[in-house]
Amino acid sequence: MAVTWTISRYLVKEVAQYTALGLIAATPVILIPNLFDRAEEFWVVGVTLADQLEMARYIIPLVFSYALPVAFLFGLMMAIGRLGGDLEVTAMRASGLGSTALVVPIGLLGAIIALMTAYLMIELEPHCKRELTALSLRLAARGGLIEEGRFQSFGKRMIFVQKRGVGRRLEGVMISDASNENRRIQVFAETGEFSFDPKSGLLRLSLENGDLRMEPDPSDAFEEYRISFSRFDYDFHALRLGVGPLRYWVDQLEIDELRDAIRRIESGDRVWDLTYRNPLMYSTQIQRMYSIPFCPLLFALVGVSLGLRGVVRSRSRGMLLALGLFGGYYGLFVYVQQIARAGVVPPHLAIWAPNAILFVIGIGLLFDARKLR
């Protein structure tokens, strides 16, 4: 019993070390694209060191929820590859230790990783994504959304401000609005002031002493309308930061909110606060949040089975198998998500199919390995 406990600790330590290395390697790969996705919007509003630290506080849990299963798979296959290359698995089996000595400790470690992934995916991911959106809005409300001396595009609107004054004061404002293709407008103002409402995403320009010019409708006989004003309020939703009337995306909703969204859509309620009116989007997300945390357990099953069969005999082969296993799983998962959202296959069947395939493969390999003893 003492020998088995010692070997179990040794195996867990070996896999945990390689998992930590995998996490260090995988985190930048997932983190950098996320930062680049948000780089433009945060660059526009101008971020401070405190803003960057707050941003990291929400982005890092998001990254870990995906990096952790990948890192565990990498660590598992690398550890088994080293054990296989040094013939330690063969020695364990020759000394009378069965597959249980390998399956149980690694399975327990996989269960711990699975629970951590579940917490990150189900509890933290929606919260962190909401907070990132709120951070974008708070930064925009601070006033960095409007820059001087630069043509800025907000959807089909172009705004130029010659100079920023004290606070939110503006000088020399030009607006070109092509949101209505039949009647484009241009606004020129000597001065003005702007405000931004984070809750609604509404940017308002309160302009003073200027002209409003409208291009004529094709059916009009007049060439152009021109109106002088002493005060003119111009507002629109700041599409640059992806905001409008505040609506949460599917991956920003918690489990209960996803279920409530499905109920409201199916009952015919008004759902102005939802981004999608298709209930399959929400049911697919629910199944996704439940299924992904099982990956580490299934990776453990398949990895141990391959190790017992002697397939993984070196760390390089273990790394290649890890990449192949993850690539196949991820590609299949992306595909089943698409067909679930399209209604081709019910979400609970489609989303769990990759896990079911991994389970069948792992069990088959495990029983086959036991026969080879």
Backbone hydrogen bonds, N-H to C=O, Kabsch-Sander energy under -0.5 kcal/mol:
donor,donor_aa,acceptor,acceptor_aa,energy
5,W,1,M,-2.3
6,T,2,A,-2.2
7,I,3,V,-2.4
8,S,4,T,-2.3
9,R,5,W,-2.3
10,Y,6,T,-2.1
11,L,7,I,-2.7
12,V,8,S,-2.6
13,K,9,R,-2.5
14,E,10,Y,-2.2
15,V,11,L,-2.6
16,A,12,V,-2.7
17,Q,13,K,-2.1
18,Y,14,E,-1.8
19,T,15,V,-2.3
20,A,16,A,-2.3
21,L,17,Q,-1.9
22,G,18,Y,-2.4
23,L,19,T,-2.5
24,I,20,A,-2.1
25,A,21,L,-1.9
26,A,22,G,-2.9
27,T,23,L,-2.2
29,V,25,A,-0.8
30,I,26,A,-1.8
31,L,27,T,-3.0
32,I,28,P,-2.6
34,N,30,I,-1.1
35,L,31,L,-2.2
36,F,32,I,-2.4
37,D,33,P,-2.1
38,R,34,N,-1.2
39,A,35,L,-0.8
40,E,36,F,-0.6
42,F,38,R,-2.1
43,W,39,A,-2.5
44,V,40,E,-2.1
45,V,41,E,-1.3
46,G,42,F,-1.2
52,Q,48,T,-2.2
53,L,49,L,-2.3
54,E,50,A,-2.1
55,M,51,D,-2.6
56,A,52,Q,-2.5
57,R,53,L,-1.8
58,Y,54,E,-0.9
58,Y,55,M,-0.9
59,I,55,M,-2.3
60,I,56,A,-2.4
62,L,58,Y,-0.9
63,V,59,I,-2.4
64,F,60,I,-2.6
65,S,61,P,-1.7
66,Y,62,L,-0.6
66,Y,63,V,-1.1
67,A,63,V,-2.8
68,L,64,F,-2.4
70,V,66,Y,-1.1
71,A,67,A,-3.0
72,F,68,L,-2.4
73,L,69,P,-2.2
74,F,70,V,-2.4
75,G,71,A,-3.0
76,L,72,F,-2.8
77,M,73,L,-2.4
78,M,74,F,-2.3
79,A,75,G,-2.4
80,I,76,L,-2.6
81,G,77,M,-2.1
82,R,78,M,-2.1
83,L,79,A,-2.6
84,G,80,I,-2.9
85,G,81,G,-2.4
86,D,82,R,-2.0
87,L,84,G,-1.2
88,E,83,L,-2.5
89,V,83,L,-0.9
91,A,87,L,-2.0
92,M,88,E,-2.2
93,R,89,V,-2.1
94,A,90,T,-2.4
95,S,91,A,-1.7
96,G,93,R,-1.2
97,L,92,M,-2.1
98,G,96,G,-0.6
101,A,98,G,-1.1
102,L,99,S,-1.1
103,V,99,S,-2.9
104,V,100,T,-2.3
106,I,102,L,-1.2
107,G,103,V,-2.6
108,L,104,V,-2.5
109,L,105,P,-2.1
110,G,106,I,-2.5
111,A,107,G,-2.0
112,I,108,L,-2.0
113,I,109,L,-2.4
114,A,110,G,-2.3
115,L,111,A,-2.3
116,M,112,I,-2.2
117,T,113,I,-2.4
118,A,114,A,-2.4
119,Y,115,L,-2.2
120,L,116,M,-2.3
121,M,117,T,-3.0
122,I,118,A,-2.9
123,E,118,A,-0.6
123,E,119,Y,-1.6
124,L,119,Y,-1.7
125,E,120,L,-2.2
127,H,123,E,-0.6
128,C,124,L,-3.1
129,K,125,E,-2.3
130,R,126,P,-1.9
131,E,127,H,-2.3
132,L,128,C,-2.0
133,T,129,K,-1.7
134,A,130,R,-2.6
135,L,131,E,-2.4
136,S,132,L,-2.1
137,L,133,T,-2.0
138,R,134,A,-2.5
139,L,135,L,-2.5
140,A,136,S,-2.1
141,A,137,L,-2.3
142,R,138,R,-1.0
143,G,140,A,-1.4
144,G,139,L,-0.8
145,L,140,A,-0.7
146,I,143,G,-0.8
147,E,145,L,-0.5
149,G,161,V,-3.7
150,R,147,E,-0.6
152,Q,150,R,-0.5
152,Q,159,I,-2.7
154,F,157,R,-3.0
157,R,154,F,-1.1
158,M,176,S,-2.5
159,I,152,Q,-2.6
160,F,174,M,-2.7
161,V,147,E,-0.5
161,V,150,R,-0.5
162,Q,171,E,-0.8
162,Q,172,G,-2.3
163,K,171,E,-2.0
165,G,169,R,-2.9
169,R,166,V,-1.6
170,L,192,G,-2.9
171,E,163,K,-2.3
172,G,190,E,-3.2
173,V,189,A,-2.3
174,M,160,F,-2.6
175,I,187,V,-2.6
176,S,158,M,-2.7
177,D,175,I,-0.5
177,D,185,I,-2.8
178,A,156,K,-2.5
178,A,176,S,-0.6
181,E,179,S,-0.7
183,R,180,N,-1.1
185,I,177,D,-2.1
186,Q,213,R,-2.9
187,V,175,I,-2.6
188,F,211,D,-2.8
189,A,173,V,-2.4
190,E,208,E,-1.0
190,E,209,N,-2.3
191,T,208,E,-1.5
192,G,170,L,-1.7
193,E,206,S,-1.4
194,F,168,R,-1.4
195,S,204,R,-2.2
197,D,202,L,-2.3
201,G,197,D,-2.5
202,L,197,D,-0.8
203,L,201,G,-0.5
203,L,236,F,-3.2
204,R,195,S,-2.9
204,R,202,L,-0.5
205,L,234,Y,-3.7
206,S,193,E,-3.4
206,S,204,R,-0.6
207,L,205,L,-0.9
207,L,232,F,-3.3
208,E,191,T,-2.6
209,N,230,S,-0.8
210,G,229,F,-2.3
211,D,188,F,-2.2
212,L,227,I,-3.2
213,R,186,Q,-3.3
214,M,225,Y,-2.4
215,E,184,R,-3.1
220,D,217,D,-2.5
225,Y,214,M,-2.2
227,I,212,L,-2.8
229,F,210,G,-2.8
232,F,207,L,-2.5
234,Y,205,L,-3.0
234,Y,232,F,-0.6
236,F,203,L,-2.0
238,A,201,G,-2.4
239,L,237,H,-1.8
241,L,238,A,-1.2
242,G,239,L,-1.8
243,V,238,A,-1.3
246,L,199,K,-0.8
248,Y,273,D,-0.9
252,Q,249,W,-1.8
253,L,250,V,-1.5
258,L,254,E,-2.6
259,R,255,I,-2.3
260,D,256,D,-2.2
261,A,257,E,-2.2
262,I,258,L,-2.0
263,R,259,R,-2.3
264,R,260,D,-2.5
265,I,261,A,-2.4
266,E,262,I,-2.5
267,S,263,R,-1.7
268,G,264,R,-0.5
268,G,265,I,-1.1
269,D,264,R,-2.2
274,L,271,V,-1.7
275,T,248,Y,-0.8
281,M,278,N,-1.5
282,Y,278,N,-0.6
283,S,279,P,-2.3
284,T,280,L,-2.3
285,Q,281,M,-1.3
286,I,282,Y,-1.9
287,Q,283,S,-2.1
288,R,284,T,-2.2
289,M,285,Q,-2.4
290,Y,286,I,-1.4
291,S,287,Q,-2.3
292,I,288,R,-2.1
294,F,291,S,-1.5
295,C,292,I,-2.2
298,L,294,F,-2.0
299,F,295,C,-3.2
300,A,296,P,-2.3
301,L,297,L,-2.0
302,V,298,L,-2.5
303,G,299,F,-2.9
304,V,300,A,-2.6
305,S,301,L,-1.9
306,L,302,V,-2.3
307,G,303,G,-2.1
308,L,304,V,-2.6
309,R,305,S,-1.5
310,G,307,G,-1.1
311,V,306,L,-2.2
312,V,306,L,-0.7
313,R,311,V,-0.9
318,G,314,S,-2.1
319,M,315,R,-2.5
320,L,316,S,-2.1
321,L,317,R,-2.6
322,A,318,G,-2.3
323,L,319,M,-2.4
324,G,320,L,-2.5
325,L,321,L,-2.9
326,F,322,A,-2.6
327,G,323,L,-2.7
328,G,324,G,-2.3
329,Y,325,L,-2.2
330,Y,326,F,-3.3
331,G,327,G,-2.5
332,L,328,G,-2.1
333,F,329,Y,-2.5
334,V,330,Y,-2.5
335,Y,331,G,-1.8
336,V,332,L,-2.6
337,Q,333,F,-2.0
338,Q,334,V,-1.6
339,I,335,Y,-2.1
340,A,336,V,-2.0
341,R,337,Q,-2.4
342,A,338,Q,-1.7
343,G,340,A,-0.9
344,V,339,I,-2.0
345,V,339,I,-1.1
349,L,346,P,-1.3
350,A,346,P,-2.7
351,I,347,P,-2.6
353,A,349,L,-0.6
353,A,350,A,-1.0
356,A,352,W,-2.4
357,I,353,A,-2.5
358,L,354,P,-2.2
359,F,355,N,-2.4
360,V,356,A,-2.4
361,I,357,I,-2.5
362,G,358,L,-2.8
363,I,359,F,-2.7
364,G,360,V,-2.4
365,L,361,I,-2.6
366,L,362,G,-2.4
367,F,363,I,-2.5
368,D,364,G,-2.0
369,A,365,L,-2.3
370,R,366,L,-2.0
371,K,367,F,-1.4
372,L,368,D,-0.9
372,L,369,A,-0.5
373,R,370,R,-1.0
